[in-house]
Amino acid sequence: MKAGAGEAREFPWDQVMAMGFGLLRLSPSTFWAMTPREFERAMSVFTRRAEEATRRDDLAALMRIFPDIPENEERAWLRT
């Protein structure tokens, strides 16, 4: 099977199956039942588009969850 319009090249089945079975952990029946659009949407959780910069609220939430720890206090909880 060849890719769509443009330069003719082989469809990257090995990579797509590796992502579907390995990364998404889809069953074979689920993988083969998916449309290309469904697969693309499932994979989109692993990529961010350039126009989707981190919003200020998202950054603030991440900073609350993962605060910077002064170097002298870093991993102090491991020593106890």
Secondary structure, 3 states (H helix, E strand, C coil): CECCCCCCCECCHHHHHHHHHHHCCCCHHHHHHCCHHHHHHHHHHHCCCCCCCCCHHHHHHHHHHCCCCCCCCCCHHHHC
